[in-house]
Amino acid sequence: MNLKQLEYFVAIVEEGQVTAAARRLHISQPPLSYELAQLERELGCKLVHRGPRGVTPTDAGRLLYERAAHILAMATATAREVSSVGRGLTGTACLAVCAGAAGLVPSARLRELAGSESVSFEVREGSVPAVIELVTSGIAEVGVVRTPFASTGLRCRYAPSEPLVAVMPPSMETGGELEVSLEELASSPLICDRRLSERVGHALATRHLEPRLACVTEDERTTCAWAAAGMGVGLVPRSMLRVCDTGEQFIKTVTEKDLETRAAVIWKADRALTTLAERVVALLGELG
């Protein structure tokens, strides 16, 4: 089993057809079918189900796909990192960013690298656990996440605390002119991401109140979009307003200190950063 075979297999699974995968890889179909058969013989199991409409992975194939995608990403990251050693501020910086930090990255200072023809960025997005996995596995050198998160094995540079804001459709307005308390929001249909929903539920439970969760999302940008559509009151970090169009909704700061969060730049504690990655960390600063 080699990297070429893994690349071929990933293409087959993602395209769902050997013919389409061959086009993507710029090779003819026979050698691709041969490599797939060789891989199945070597591993001693069927990796895909072949049907009239294409191929679908077996249970073994799904496992191989997950591992193969990770191995190929690691190989790319390793090649990128090794080639950048000693070259200074050149190459590709791989940065992993959670959705909740979309309003903070790129920071104003990071634009310093934008004018350099020798520097490019590869940006990967995902949940906080996914970003941490990308960093700890070495696929991304630098990540940006939002508290709370497990920082074991990581070095972290934290931004200042940031309050939540409530994105309110006019028909659901409550609270004061600029601020709203958690108690005042308790009777409103709330929209927030999955991690925040747990914290909001706990905070209200301590007050013997039940939250009305109208929608639980995976991404703070989706929260803003649903609130802007009048589906409920969205709860997001204040910096998300920089990248989300909230329309004619009321925006009020949530006066609940326990729900404030901090963004953080993270990198592996036991791994030396490349010169370019060190510069990225320095320019991200405190994500101001």
TAWO-V552329 format. One record per pair of residues at least 24 apart in sequence whose ideal C-beta (glycine too) atoms are under 10 Angstrom apart, sorted by the first residue. I is the first residue (numbers start at 0). GAP is how many residues later the second one is. Records with the same first field share a line. If there is no record, write none. Layout:
I=GAP / GAP
//
This chain:
0=37 / 38 / 41 / 42 / 63 / 67 / 70
1=33 / 37
2=65 / 68 / 69 / 72 / 73
3=31
4=30 / 31 / 33 / 34 / 37 / 63
5=29 / 33 / 58 / 59 / 61 / 62 / 63 / 64 / 65 / 66 / 69
6=28 / 61 / 62 / 64 / 65 / 68
7=24 / 25 / 26 / 27 / 28 / 30 / 31 / 60
8=26 / 27 / 30 / 31 / 38 / 39 / 48 / 52 / 55 / 56 / 59 / 60 / 63
9=54 / 55 / 56 / 58 / 59 / 61 / 62
11=24 / 27 / 35 / 36 / 42 / 43 / 45 / 49 / 53
12=34 / 35 / 42 / 43 / 44 / 48 / 49 / 51 / 52 / 53 / 55 / 56
13=51 / 55
14=39 / 40
15=32 / 37 / 38 / 39 / 40 / 41
16=36 / 37 / 38
17=30 / 32 / 36 / 37
18=35
19=34
20=33 / 34
38=25 / 29
69=63 / 64 / 67 / 69
71=67
72=51 / 61 / 64 / 65 / 66 / 67
73=63 / 64 / 65
74=64
75=46 / 63
76=45 / 57 / 60 / 61 / 62 / 63 / 64
77=60 / 61
79=42 / 59 / 61 / 194 / 196
80=57 / 60 / 190 / 192 / 193 / 195 / 196
81=192
82=191
83=57 / 190 / 191 / 192 / 193
84=187 / 189 / 190
85=188 / 189
86=31 / 187 / 188 / 189
87=30 / 186 / 187 / 188 / 191
88=24 / 27 / 29 / 30 / 185 / 186 / 187 / 189 / 190 / 191
89=26 / 27 / 28 / 29 / 30 / 184 / 185 / 186
90=27 / 28 / 29 / 183 / 184 / 185 / 186
91=27 / 28 / 29 / 30 / 184
92=26 / 27 / 28 / 29 / 30 / 47 / 48 / 49 / 181 / 183 / 184 / 186 / 187 / 188
93=27 / 28 / 29 / 30 / 40 / 41 / 44 / 45 / 46 / 47 / 48 / 49 / 182 / 183 / 186
94=26 / 27 / 28 / 29 / 30 / 36 / 39 / 40 / 45 / 46 / 47 / 48 / 49 / 170 / 182 / 185 / 186 / 189
95=26 / 27 / 28 / 29 / 30 / 34 / 35 / 36 / 37 / 38 / 39 / 43 / 44 / 45 / 46 / 47 / 48 / 49 / 170
96=26 / 27 / 28 / 29 / 34 / 37 / 43 / 45 / 46 / 47 / 48 / 166
97=27 / 28 / 29 / 30 / 31 / 32 / 33 / 34 / 45 / 46 / 47 / 48 / 51 / 97 / 121 / 122 / 165 / 166
98=26 / 27 / 28 / 29 / 31 / 32 / 47 / 94 / 118 / 119 / 120 / 121 / 122 / 123 / 124 / 137 / 141
99=27 / 28 / 44 / 45 / 46 / 47 / 62 / 93 / 95 / 96 / 119 / 120 / 121 / 123 / 136 / 137 / 139 / 140 / 161 / 163
100=24 / 27 / 30 / 42 / 43 / 44 / 45 / 58 / 119 / 136 / 138 / 139 / 160 / 162 / 163 / 164 / 186
101=42 / 117 / 118 / 119 / 135 / 137 / 138 / 140 / 141 / 142
102=59 / 117 / 118 / 133 / 134 / 135 / 136 / 137 / 138 / 139 / 140 / 141 / 160 / 184
103=40 / 42 / 55 / 58 / 133 / 135 / 136 / 138 / 139 / 159 / 161 / 180 / 182 / 183 / 184
104=39 / 134 / 138 / 158 / 160 / 179 / 182
105=38 / 174 / 177 / 178 / 181
106=37 / 52 / 158 / 176 / 177 / 178 / 179 / 180 / 181
107=175 / 177 / 180
108=173 / 174 / 175 / 176 / 178 / 179
109=169 / 170 / 172 / 173 / 174 / 175 / 177
110=172
111=167 / 170 / 171
112=163 / 166 / 167 / 170
115=160
117=158
118=157 / 160 / 161
120=159
124=94
125=92 / 93
126=66 / 67 / 68 / 91 / 92
127=67 / 136 / 138
128=66
130=135
131=134
134=131 / 132 / 133 / 136
135=130 / 131 / 132 / 133 / 134 / 135
136=131
137=130 / 133
139=126 / 127 / 128 / 137
140=126 / 127 / 130 / 132 / 133 / 135 / 136 / 137 / 139 / 140
141=123 / 124 / 125 / 126 / 131 / 132 / 134 / 135 / 136 / 138 / 139 / 142
142=121 / 122 / 123 / 124 / 125
143=119 / 120 / 121 / 122 / 140 / 143
144=116 / 117 / 118 / 119 / 120 / 121
145=47 / 49 / 50 / 74 / 91 / 93 / 115 / 116 / 117 / 118
146=48 / 113 / 114 / 115 / 116 / 117
147=47 / 51 / 113 / 114
148=46 / 112 / 115 / 117
150=113 / 115 / 118
151=117
152=113 / 115 / 116 / 117 / 118
153=110 / 111 / 112 / 113 / 114 / 115 / 116
154=109 / 110 / 111 / 112 / 113 / 114 / 115 / 116 / 118 / 126
155=106 / 108 / 109 / 110 / 111 / 113
156=106 / 107 / 108 / 109 / 110 / 124 / 125 / 127 / 128 / 129 / 130
157=104 / 105 / 106 / 107 / 108 / 128 / 129
158=80 / 102 / 103 / 104 / 105 / 106 / 125 / 126 / 127 / 128 / 129
159=100 / 102 / 103 / 126 / 127 / 128
160=96 / 99 / 100 / 101 / 102
161=75 / 76 / 77 / 78 / 98 / 99 / 100 / 101 / 125
162=74 / 75 / 90 / 91 / 92 / 93 / 94 / 96 / 97 / 98
163=28 / 32 / 35 / 36 / 70 / 71 / 72 / 73 / 74 / 76 / 88 / 89 / 90 / 91 / 92 / 95 / 96 / 97
164=59 / 69 / 70 / 71 / 72 / 73 / 74 / 75 / 76 / 81 / 85 / 86 / 87 / 88 / 89
165=24 / 25 / 26 / 61 / 67 / 68 / 69 / 70 / 83 / 84 / 85 / 86 / 87 / 88
166=24 / 56 / 57 / 58 / 59 / 60 / 61 / 65 / 66 / 67 / 68 / 69 / 73 / 74 / 77 / 79 / 80 / 82 / 83 / 84 / 85
167=59 / 62 / 64 / 65 / 66 / 78 / 81 / 82 / 83 / 84
168=58 / 59 / 60 / 61 / 62 / 63 / 64 / 65 / 77 / 78 / 79 / 80 / 81
169=60 / 78 / 79 / 80
170=59
171=55 / 58 / 59 / 60 / 61 / 77 / 78
172=60 / 76 / 77 / 79
173=59 / 76 / 78
174=58 / 75 / 77 / 78 / 79 / 80
175=76 / 77 / 79
176=73 / 75
177=72 / 73 / 74 / 75 / 77
178=73 / 74 / 75 / 76
179=53 / 70 / 72 / 73 / 74 / 75 / 76
180=71 / 73 / 74 / 75
181=24 / 25 / 27 / 29 / 53 / 72 / 73 / 74 / 76 / 77
182=24 / 26 / 72 / 73
183=68 / 70 / 71
184=24 / 26 / 27 / 48 / 50 / 67 / 69 / 71
185=24 / 25 / 26
186=24 / 25
187=24 / 26 / 44 / 45 / 47
188=24 / 25 / 26 / 38 / 42 / 43 / 44
189=24 / 25 / 26 / 33 / 37 / 42 / 43 / 44 / 45
190=24 / 25 / 26 / 31 / 32 / 33 / 34 / 35 / 36 / 38 / 40 / 41 / 42 / 43 / 44 / 45
191=24 / 25 / 28 / 31 / 34 / 35 / 40 / 41 / 42 / 43 / 44 / 67
192=24 / 25 / 26 / 27 / 28 / 29 / 30 / 41 / 42 / 43 / 44
193=24 / 25
194=25 / 66
195=24 / 27 / 39 / 40 / 41 / 63 / 65
196=38
198=36 / 57 / 59 / 60 / 62
199=35 / 54 / 56 / 58 / 59
201=56 / 57
202=53 / 55 / 56
203=52
205=52
219=24
220=24
223=25
226=24
234=24
236=24 / 25 / 26
238=24 / 48
261=24 / 25
262=24
//
